[in-house]
């Protein structure tokens, strides 16, 4: 077979990620490639660090993008902060808390699980009980915005509990960064990781991370060598540290970092608080349409992420057939449920560049048309007007 150039179809990405990428970001990737130690590129790296500090709302010097997707950001936090024999309390209320557990075990440590129902936030009372039962625990890990369910936990309260019991914290902010309030310094988070492909409107493949002073101290005073050479912060900071002189560690994904730089410039131009407000407003319009149609959300409103909406599937509807029809007839991607919620929900993303009025109305119209065509038990032709009413009231 002779392969030809690949030209992907144009999709509207309204699943759990990746989200639609801004045309400005795509253009940035096409710029000339520089060497990863070129002084001009090094200067751009410093700007990326500064803009990531703004996005995370932190002054941490050890704030940088890991040259790999969000899962590598997660591993970076765990392999640097967890040592063999440690006890780590892991809060799980969805798929990604389970991945934290896997990381703890692979570091040779013992996970102490705090379990909550999928679709619920992490229960601070359960965490406090675990901390009292295990006073020798070293860290607490939890997901701020659980992508598998659309539930958001109270990060500030959970971090305070951990610190009250002399534990450091590792926080998953893959879906929250840029889309919902996240204040690393104010909430006193020790280590955090995210991804570029959600609310930052960037391409997949980069994981922003940040380590606070307590976390850095723990890394410097480890009793054992970090198990991953590539993710060892003691080595990586030789490349991502301050100043113009950088030690070679790995060949950075130069053009992808151009993309991240541009996405952060866009975030800076809009303003972080304005980005949070935009995501919230578009969610309100989507919510009005979904509920007018007669569909229900999985997560209670108080804990619901505006950028990731889990919606229950109507009785008797083939959820995979609906997603297939949306993709093939409307070039619209929405997400399926994972784990315990597989086959029970759809996940509708309103993240970053994709979080706009046009996408909300098009998604509701397409979903209405497909479900009505399948004779699903919904209220037809009311979703779009309900959403428009929210937008017109702005």
N, C-alpha and C positions, 0 to 999 in steps of 0.2 A: 504494500500500500504506500502511495506517495502522499504524505501529509501536506496540507496547504495552510496558509496563514489562518489563524483562528480569529473570527470576528463574532463576539458574543451578541446575543439579542439584547435589546434594551429592556430591562425589567424595572419595575418599581418594587424596591425591597422594603417590605413592611412586616418582616418576621423578627426573630430575636437577634438578628445580626448574621452577616454584616448588614449595615444599613446603606442607604444611598450615599454615594460619595459626591461631594461638591465638585462641579466642573473645574473650579480653581485648583482643587487638590489634584485632580487628574492631570491638569496642565503642568502643575509643579513637578510631577513625576517625569515628565518628558524633557526636562531641562538637562543640559550636558552633565554627564557624570564626572565628578572630581575624585581624586584620590582621598582616601579616608583620613589621611594625615595632612592634607593640603591646608595651609593656614586659613584660607577663605572658608573651607568647610568647618574647620575647628571653631572659627568665629560663629558660624551658624549653629554649631552644637551648643555653644554657650547661650544663645538666644532660645534654643529649644528648652534647655534646663530652666531658664528664667520663666518662660511661658508655662511650663509644666508646674512650676511652683505656684503660679497664679491659679491654674486650673484646680490644683489640689488645695489651694489656700494654705500654703505652708512656706516657711523660710528654710526648710531643711536643705543643707548643702548636698546631701546624698539623695538627690532627686534626678532621675534620668530615665531614658527609654531603654529597656532591654531589647536586644536585636532578635526578637522572636515574639510569637503571639501571646495572648493573655495567660495561657496555661504555663508558659515559661516564666512570666512574672510571678505567678503563684509559687512555682518551684523555687524561684530566686529568693523569695521571702522565707520559705520554709527551710531550704538547705543552709541558709546563712544563720538563721536564728535557732534552729532545733538541733540538738545533739543527741547521740545515742543514749538511751536511758532516761531522757526527759519525759515528764508527763505533760501532755498538751490537751487542754479542754477544747473540744471542737463542737461548735453549735451547728446542727444540721436541720434545715427546714426545706430542703430541696436537693437537687442533683449536686450542686457545686460545694455544699458542705461535705458531701460524700467524697469529693475529690480532695478536699483538705485532709480528710481522714487518711486517704491513700498516701498523701505526701508525708504525713506524720509517721506512718508505718515504715515507709521507704527510707526515712531518716534514722530508723532504728529506735524510735521513741514510741511511747504508749499513748494512744488517743483515748481520752475520756469523753464519751459522747453525751451531748445534751440535745435531745430529740424533740422537735415540734412537728405538728401536722404540716403537710405541704399546703402552701397557701396562707399559712399563719406566720407572723413575725417571730423571731426568737424571743422566748419568754425570759425576762430578766430574773424572775424568781427562781426558775430552774437553773439558770447559770449560777446564781448566788448559792443555791444548795450544793451544786457541784464543787464550787470553790471552797465551801466550808468542809465538804467531805474529803477533798483532796488538797490540803494546805501546802503540799509539796509541788503542786503544779507550777510550771514555769511560764506558760503562755496560754492565751485564750485566742482562738481563731473563729471568725464568723464572716458570713456574707452580708454586706450592707444591703445590696439589691439583688435578690435571688432571681436570676434570669429564667429559671425553669418554671416559676410560678407568678412572678410579678409582685412579690411581697417585699416590702422594705422594713428593715428592723431599725430600732433606735440605737444607732451606733454610739452616740454620746453616752447614753446610760450604760451600755454594755462595757464600754471602755473604762468608765469610772469604777464599775464593779470589779473589773479585772485589776485595776491599779490599787484598789482598796485591799486586795489580797496579794499584792506584790507580783502580779503577772504582767508580762508584756502582751501586746495585742498585734494580731495580724488580721487585716481587713481586706476583703474582696470588694473592690469598687468598680468591677468591669463594666457594669451597666449603669452605675450611678454617675460616674465622672462626666461632667458637662451637661447632665440632664436633670439632676435633682440636687438640692443643697448638700454639699459635702465640704466640711471644714476641718482639715486635718489638724492644724495647730490648735484651734479653739476646742476641738473635741479630744485633743491630746492623744491621737492615734500614734502608735509606735512604728508600724510598718504597714504599707498599703500597696496594692497593685491594681492595675486596670488594663484596658485594651483600647486600641485606636479605632476599632471597626463599629463602635456603637454610637454614642452621643457626640463623639468628636468628628464624625463624618469623614473619617480617614479610611484608607485601605487597611485590610487586615495585615498582621505581621509584625507589629510593634507592641510592647507592653510597658507603659509608664509605671515606674515604681518610686517610692520615697521611703526613706528610713529616718526616724527621729533620733535624738541624742541617746536615749536609753538603748535603742536597737543597735546603733553604731558601737556603743560601749560593749554590748554583748558580743557583737561580731569580733571586735578586737581582742576580747578576752576568752575566746573559745578554747576549750581543752583539746579539741580534735580538729583536724583539717576539714574544711568544707568539702563535702563529698563530690561536688561538681566543679571541675576546673573552669568551665565556661561561665558559670553563674557566681563564682566566688567574688564577692564585692571587694575584697582586699586587692584583687587583681584588676577587676574591671575599672575601678576608680583611677587606676593609672592611666586609662584612656579617657574616661569621662570626668576626670578631676578638673579643677580650675587652672587657669593659665594657658599659655600657648604651647607649652612643651607637653606632649602626650606620648605615653609609652604604647607601643603596638601591643594590642591584645587580640583583636579579631578584625576582620574586614567588615566594617559596618555596612548595612544596607543603605547606601548613600541616597539613592533616588527615593526610597521609601521614607527616609528621614526628611527629604525635601517636602514630601507630602504631609508628614506630621507637622513640620514647621508651618506650612500654609494653613493647615486646619486649626492650629493654635492661634495664628494671626487672625483668622476669621472669628474664633471664639473671643479673642481680645477686642476685636472691633465691635462685636455685638454686645459684649459685656456679660459676665458670668450670670449676674442676677437676671438680666434680660433673657438669657438662654433658658434658665430655670423657669421663668414665667411663661415663655413661649411653649415649652413642653407641657406645662400644666394647663394652659389655655386650650391647646389642641386636644389634650386628653379630655377636657370637659365637653368639647364638641363631639368627639368620638363616643364618649359615654352616653351623651344624649341620644345619639343615633342608635347605638347598640341597645339601650334600654327601651327606646321607642319600638324597636323591632320585636321586643319581647325576649331578648337574650339576657343572660345574667353574667356578672363578673364572678370570678372565683374568690378574689381577695376582698376583704372588707375595705370600705372606702378609706378609712383612717390609715391603712397600711399599704395602700395601692400605689404602685409606681405609675407615674403618668406616661413614661416612655415604653413600658412593656405591659400590655393589657391581656390578661388571660380570661377568655370567654368560654362559657360552657356550650357544648354542642347540643342543638335541639334533638329531642327524642326522634329516633329512627333515621337520623341523617348519617350518611357515610362521610365521615370527616375528610378522609383522604381524597374522595371523589370531588369534594368541594374545593380543596386546595389545588387539585389537578386542573379543575375547570377554571379557577381563577388564574392559574399560571398560563394555561394554554389559550384561553379566550381573552384575557385581560392583561396578560403579561405582568401579573401582580403576585408577589410571593408573600404568603403569611406562614407562620410556623405551626408545627404540630406540638402536642404535649410530649413530655419526657417522663421516663420513670413511672412513678405511681399515677401520673396524670396522662399517660400515653393513651390516645384514643378518646379522651374525655374533654379535651379543651383545644382551642386554637390560641396561639400567641400572636397578638397584633402589635408590632413595633411602631413606635412614633419617635424615632431616634435621630438626633442631629439634623442633617439636611433633609431627611425624609419627614420630619415633623413640621408639616405645613398644611394650610387649609385645603389646597388642591388634593393632596393625598388622602386626607380625612374623608372628603366628599366622594372621591373616586372609589375608595375602599368600601365605604358604606353602600354606594350605589351598586358596585359589582357584587358584593356579598348578598345584598337584597335580591338582585336579579338571579343569581345562581340558586339561592335557597328557594326563592319563589318558583323557579323553573323545576325544582325537585319536589314541589308541593310540601315543603317543610312547614311545620306549625309556627309561622312567624306572622307579624303584622307587616304587610307589604306596603311599599311606597311612602313610608313615613320616616325612615331613618335619615335621609338626606335633608328634608325640611327641618327636622329636629336639630340636626347639627348646624344648619344654616342660621337657625334662630340664635344659637349661641354665638356664632361668629358675628352676626349682625348687631348683637347687643353689646359688642366690645366697645 
